[in-house]
Each structure stands twice: as structure tokens, then as C-alpha cells.
Amino acid sequence: MPDDNAMEGAEAQHEGGSLEDSSPSQAVISEPLGEDTRDSADTNTEGEEDTGKLQSKEDTKLQEDIVSHNGLGDGGEGGDESGENSVEPKEDTEDKSDKEKETEDKNKEVEDQTETKEDTEDHEVDGPVHEDESDAASDSDSDSDSSSSSSSDSEETEPRLKYSRLAGLPKTIFTRDPVSATLVSDNIVIIATHSGLIHLFRPNIELIRSFKAHSASIMSLSTDGTYFASASLDGRVVIGSISDPQDIAASDFKRPVHAVALDPNYASSKTFVSGGTAGNVVLSEKGWLQARSDTNIATSDSTIVLLKWIGDVVLWINDDGITIWNHVTKQQVLQVPKPDNISRADLYHPRMHLSDGHDRIYLAWADHIWILEVTQEKKERGKRPKKEPAHDGMSIFSRRILSTSASSTKSPQPETTVAVVTKFRVDSLLCGISTFGADMLMLLCYTKGERRAQRPELRLIDAASGEEVSSDELPLNGFESLGPNDYQLQTHAPVEKDAKAQYYIISARDGVVARERDLTDHVQWLVEHEKYESAWVTCESIYGTVERKNLGIEWVESHVRDELWREAGAALSLVLTAFLGTIDPSDSYKHTIWTEDWANWAFIFCKSKHYEQLANYLPDQLQSSVYDEYLRHYLQDDADKFGFYMKKWQGLFSEGIEQSVVEEIDSSEDEHKTSALKLALAELNIADGKYKPALALLLELRDERCLDLIEAHHLLSDISPKDIPSLLTIGAGKDTASTLATLEKASAEEIQTTLKRTTEMLVEGYHELPPKTVLSALPESSPLAYVYLHSLNQVDSFAVRDYGNQLMALYAKYDHVALSAFLKSNNNYDIGSAVDLCRANKSLTPDLVYLLGKVGRNMEALRLIIDELQDPYQAISFSLKQKDSELWNFLVDYSIDKPLFLKALLENIAMAQTPTYKLIERIPPNLEIPGLKGCLLNIFTENELQLSVTRGAHEIITNECHRETDALGRLRMGGVAFDGVGMDEFAVKSLDGQAVEVDELPSWQAQDGSFASKLAHVSFLQQGRK
């Protein structure tokens, strides 16, 4: 046990001193950094403004080489393949040869243990063992195209992490002076070397200071946030202030010290624990008169290789296993035996990570993993125990737990319990462990190759099941000659709320920082793997408008490289449209970028002869030369699309395009092309307000759009007479002649339906285009003339008064029903011509009968009805209508021996006001008349009905007369009394209302009302007043 002496660090001089013991067991560190090291540190801090930041080119190469590294880095002195002493430390003590011999023995045992580890039986595994998903490459010439060793499929999986090399470090680190220990805390990063140097950095890797603290390899580091401690093979523990270079002191324990841990409240308690080759766990406290008091809290024959002070408990690991001791109760809390497959604790340094809540301890030792749960209870009278998380002094943001010396004796003593909740094994040696997210663990794994070590792997596994999620092989410099103890994994929890944790993977020869990939990294990975569409969509929230547009252009270019021009056009439209949507109307610069991009790509597509793949996407805000280029192409190669785009880009191209169209129409012999170009030219004229030329072109093409043009702009008066037949038949057929031939065979209804729109347009505009002009252009007896005159007659019969004979002839040819109506409702036709017309066509006999009756040739008309039509009912109707007894008698004489006519006469005899019996008497005796019985029954029934009606009417009239007569008698026999007041006279009137007598009334009698008289036979009394 070393002697106790007071620390004199505050009195030590930092400059100009030497590393000497101030007492047999304690020394003040006052040696300045060596010249070479100091120069490199100064160069680093003063010459590099971006210390600690990513070095883009180097980091890009590192990311590309995550799986396969094509060469060694700056190796420097490599060392052997052993564990902790792969790099030989420098010692000046007398037992240096003994330490070298010890190191060589350990290295040999590490090699033997590494080679035989894989032979361990599976049934010995306490948890799931997961096979490595990819065989690590055995040399530096392996493939470097993949970024994840777990990606063996044809489509590479995106890695979970990104990496960057540690930059801004002193030049000697990793080269002449390999790293032996590292500590990363919230406010400090400490890197210690095998030569005994300590480098203090801020979290951004800004160097605070460097100094030589030991003469041999530094094996362990610890901090409480204010002070730091280091333990070395030179047997000393050095404790110093992070902020004050003068506040530093050393304690010499005479034997190599492998582990040290400060009390979380070291700043006030000055308490720490240490251990090493001696096998003792030493609790060092501040004693009487500031002297250090050392107490062995545990004794063993094996080296203490790990010490951590967590809240109230101290954890250490040696050959006895994992031990947890409560500093408050001075009792052991937990003991976990060392696994059987680990021969010596110092061959495989265990690693530990404490959760953010300090309620979980994660331990990795060789190929074993333990997860321990820490709970802290306070027992108070009347209250149930309450669990509280343990606290670790490793974080300045954790809640400190006061040591027993600073606690009130009256406060209830906390009781901390620790229990193993999970244990399992993996298939590699573990060099580090940390948490990743809420449910995963990060493991730094070491695999021994046949001839040399393989690259270390950084794996992510599920904390509950142990299943591997991802694995990255890290191309660290000099990995071929390093052992598992040469690697460390440290975690830096961010202070910012939304910042990501950083994971330091440090070996003796190299160091990288791993971070969880963010959205920017995801986009970059998508770009690197040519998933441009996904990258463009994803980057909307993190890229600027121009930057996102440029990424979209890369997407377009990728399609062009693959000759996917249609997809390139669609992507370009999507990208530039989105870009335009983000441009402020007043931002002319960005708008210029937008138009230039469109123009450049438009000409690229033109040059590559892929017009169609982009034409439909072109916006309407580009210079006219773009549209001219595309239109000239379509003018030569595709007239239909030329018309389409000419209409779409109306007003965007130059005036020379119209002249080019005219010239192409004149020179082209292709009928279809000529028609398409004429149509396009017509639409161009319409757009320019040149309606007459457009109408002429559309009429020539027989395009129905000319009707819309005529109606919209009242162009009927501008139609040439020669174009009227064509206009009327537009939409009815290919040309006028074939349409007329078809209509000649059609019915009146079909003609009217086929030519309905054009006819209605001409009829409604007959004031613009007079009927005379229209009819002069139409064949006189054509269906066109018929449908026009018929429709005009329906709208305004006065307008066709001069065309009665023509209309009559057209009706006779196309519409017999309309002819009958016309003859009966009009008189603007020549009757003689009409008679001749009807006489020439037997189907017009009914109309001829009408005409003959109209001119008084009734007998001839009746004979036509009887002889030609043989319609007795029409004959009867005609005879009765004429009211000519001669016609009626002729009809009766003619019908008397014809049963059908006779029957019709019997049915209608009442209408002729001819006695029925006279007609019946004339019927020949033996003439058989079909339905005669029914006719007679109807006659008798009708007569009886008429008689009954007559009798009923007579009875009603008689009763009414009696009732009125009685009333009249009562009226005449009744008297009328009146007072005579205000009356000057009374009149006696007869029943017909005429006054027969008027007498004056005496005024005195009228006034005093004494006049009274009874008048007999008075039917009406009229009172009068002055």
C-alpha cells in the first residue's frame, strides 16, 4: 500500500518543471509538453480553422471504403497482434524488462485465445449467437464499392450510419504515438497514448492542452465533469482539473494501474478508486490534513481491468467476474462470475456503457453481453420504497448523488440494487458497446483472420433479441496488426435537444466518428445510388429551391444517359414546374434561371431528335425561337401535330411560321398533309382575327367548325353563293355530290334531321343571306331547296310567298303530308298547277279532291273519292261538307247497291238529316249487307235514346213552367206595405217593365207617414228620392 501524502498540485509549476515525485507515493505533474508534440499542437490549433469538422474528401473516401479498404493508412509503427500492449510503451523504470516480458506473454495468450475462441461449443452460449452476414476480406485489395458488409443482395441497402475521420488532432497521435485510452464526456474528450501523453479536447475536438502525464501506457481515464483522472502502467494515477492546468497531482501505487474511477462528486469529496496488477480495488479518500487515505475494498490475485463509479455503486471486473459494491452501505451488491471461455480478464478488456437515464449498465466482455438494471430505493417510515434511477458522474447533466460524507445523517440512506436482466453472446470479440436509439445496441467487434486481423465491424443489434440489424466493416488504418484491446467505442450524447449522438471508434492507429444518418445523408445516398426521383421528392424540406432544382436536373440527366427521353421530359417538367412555384414574382434572377433551363433542355431534345418527348411539356413563357424550332420540325414531319402545337402555342411563335405554312401547302402533294396544314392555317387566321380567310379554308375542308365561326362572327353575308350547297351539306357527307345523292333517297324526316343545323343557321340568318340568294344557288328540285324552304316556311311563311309553286312541287316530291297542310293553309300557289301536279301523281288524289272541291268541281271530286279512293266515309264527309243535296243524292244512288257504302250511309244517316226509313226502303230485297243488324240496332238505339232525352227535357221544362207560374201568381196576389216617407211618387209597372201609371204622392202624407193604401195587381214598385 502506498504511503499517504497530501496533494500539492495547486503549488506545482506548469512551466519549466520535470516529472518528479513530490513524495514516495505522490507527484505533481509539471512537465511541459515535449517540443515536437507542442509544435504539432500549436500548428493544429492555430493553423486549422476547421478543427474537428468533417474533411469532405477524406470522409467521402472513408464512407466509400466502409466495407473494403484498398490499402493501409499512415501506419507508422504497427506493433503486434496482441491485446492491450500491441504498441510497446516506453518506460524508464528499473523493471522495464519485466513489463516487456509480461506484455509478450499476454500477447501470446491473446493470440492463442483468439484462435481457439471460435471452437467454443454452441451449447455453452447463454443467449442467441448470430452468424456474421458477410465474410471479412483478408487483404486490402477486396471490393470497395459497397458501404455495408451486410449488403450482399443485388440491390444495396442504405447504411444506418455515416462516418468521418477524426480531424484536428496533434500530428503525433496515431503515428509516432499510438492511442491507448479514450474518454468522451459531455464537456471533454480525452485521448491518452502509450507514451503517457494526455490530450484534452473540447467536444468539437478543439485542443485545450496536451501534456505528458506518465512514463508508460495510459490504461484508463475517468472524469466527473470538472476533474479528470488517468491510470498508467507506470503505477501512477494522475488527477487534474480540466480548466486549470495548475491544479494537477499524481499518486504512485508502485504497481501498474489498469483502471481508475472518480467519485461523481470528486470536486468536493476528493475520492476515487483504482486497481491494477496488484489485484486490489483501492478506495482513496481525503483524510486528515488533506492527506490521502487508501482502503482496500476488495483483494484478488487477478488484475483489475475495469473500474466505474456509478452513483452509489462501484463496478469492477477481474478474473473473479463482475463485481458491484455499494459505497454507501459498504456492501457487495452483485457478483457475476467470469464466463468459462475467458481465460484471463486482462487479455480481453471489458467495455461498459451507461444509459442516458443511468438505470441500465451495458457490459461487453470478450463475446458476452450483459444488461444490468440499476434501481435505487429510499426507505422512509410510513412510505413505500420508491425506485429512482442511479446516476453516473460521467455526465455533467446527470443529477449528482451526494457521498456519505456530505449527506445528512438524518436523511434516509438509499439502497441501490443491481440485477442482470439480459445476457447473450455474439460471434465476435467485443471491443466496445453503446446504445443506439431506444431499442438497439451498437457493438464494436473484432474478428481474427487466418494470417492477420480483419477490419473491425460496427454492428447494430436488437437489444431484446440480439438479432443483427446492420453491420459495417471499418477501414481503419493499421487494423491488420491490432488486437481487440486496441479498439475503443465512446459515445458523446448531444447537449442540443434534437442533435444526434456521436460515436467515436478509436484504435491505436486511427479514429473515426460515426453518426446516425439524417435526411440529408439519406438524400445523398439516394443520389449516389442514382435513385434521383426519390432523392428529389425527399429533399424538399431540406434543400433550397435552386439546390433542389439542380438535383432534379441530375434526375433528368440520368434518364438522358439511359436514353429514356420520355421519362426525362416528364421529370424535367416536374422539376422546373416545382421550381417555378417557389419563385417570388419579383425575383427576376431565378425566373431567368427557369427560362434558361427550359430553353437549354428544349434545344437538347431538338438536337437529339426527341421533339415529341418534350413538346407537350413546354410552358408558354419561353422565347419564340424555342417554339419555332419545334413547329418547323412538325411542319415537315407531322402535319397533324403541327396543327395541335400551333394551336397550343398560339401567339408564342414568330410571324415567319405562317408564311412557312402557306409555302408548304402550295408545294405539298400529300392530300392529308395539305388538309391538316390548311386546318392549322385556318385556326391561325381565327386566332389573328382573320375570319374570312379562315372561313374559306374551313369551307374548303368541309370542317364543321366553320359553322361555329359563322355563328360567332355573323359571317353569313360573306359566304359566296357557290359555297352555299357545300355549307348546307357540311357534316352530312364527304362531299356535296355524294351527299345529295344520298338525300335524294332519304325520307323527309331523314333529310330534315341530317341538315338540321346548317338549315337552321341559314333560316335564322335569312336577313343576312336572303332566300333569293340561297335558292338561286341550290338546284330547284333538290332536297337542299326542299329543306331550306320548308324550314323557312315554318319560321316565316311570308318569306316564302314568292316560292309557293316551288315549295308545292318540293312537297309533292319529298313530303306529301306537308303538301296537304300547305295546300289547305296557303293560297300563294297556282291551283291549276296544283291540280295538274296532283293529277299526275295518284298518291296525291286526296290533295286533288281537296283542290277540286276548292274550285267547285264537287261532283268530279266525289267521283274521285268513290272511284279512286273508294272511301265511303270520306265521300259522306265531303258531301255533307259541301251542303249540296245533289251530291248527297248522287252518293245515295251510287251506294244503294254497294254494301260497304250502304253500311256507311246507315251509320251516318242521322248527320244527313234524311229520314232513315226512306233509305231502308230503297235497299234491294236480297242485298246482303255485312253488319246490317248491328247498324239497325245502333239506329234504333240512337232513336230511342233521342226520344228518351226529348221526353226528359220536355218534362223538365214543364215542371219549370209550373213552378214559375205559381210564383208569379203569388206575387201578383200579395200586397206591399210602405211608409211613404221620402217618396214623391209611386209607379205602377207592367210585367214587361214599362210604367203604365205614375202618380204623385201628397207630400204631407209622405212626411207624416199617414198615407196607407193597398194596391191590387201591382207587379213592381219603384221608389224614388229627390
Secondary structure by P-SEA (a helix, b strand, c coil): cbbbbccccccccccccccccccccbbbccccccaaaaaaaaaaaccccccccccaaaaaaaaaacccccccccccccccccccccbbbbbcccaaaaaaaaaaaaaaaaaaaaaacccccccccccccccccccccccccccccccccccccccccccccccccccccccccccccccccccccccbbbbbcccbbbbbbcccccccccccccccccccccccccbbbbbccccbbbbbbcccccccccccccccccccccccccccccccccccccccccccccccccbbbbbccccccccccbbbbcccbbbbbccccbbbbbcccccccccccccccccccccbbbbbbbcccccbbbbbcccbbbbbbbbbbbbcccccbbbbbbbbccccccbbbbccccccccccbbbbbbbbcccccccccccccccccccbbbbbbbbbcccccccccccccccccccccbbbbbbcccccccccccbbbbbbbbccccbbbbbbbccccbbbbbccccaaaaaaaaaaacaaaaaaaaacccccaaaaaaaaaaaaaaaaaacaaaaaaaaaaaaaaaaaaaccccaaaaaaaaaaaaaaaaaaaaaacccccccccccccccaaaaaaaaaaaacccaaaaaaaaaaaccccccaaaaaaaaaaaccccaaaaaaaaaaaaaaaaaacaaaaaaaaaaaacccaaaaaaaaccccccccccaaaaaaaccccccaaaaaaaaaaccaaaaaaaaaaaaaaaaaacccccaaaaaaacccccaaaaaaaaaaaaccccccccaaaaaaaaaacccaaaaaaaaaccccccaaaaaaaaaacccaaaaaaaaaaaacaaaaaaaaaacccccaaaaaaaaaaaccaaaaaaaaaaacccaaaaaaaaaacccccccaaaaaaaccccccccaaaaaaaaaaaaaaaaaaaaaaaaaaaaaaaaaaaaaaaaaaabbbbbccccccbbbbbcccccccbbbbccaaaaaaccbbbbbccccbbbbbcc
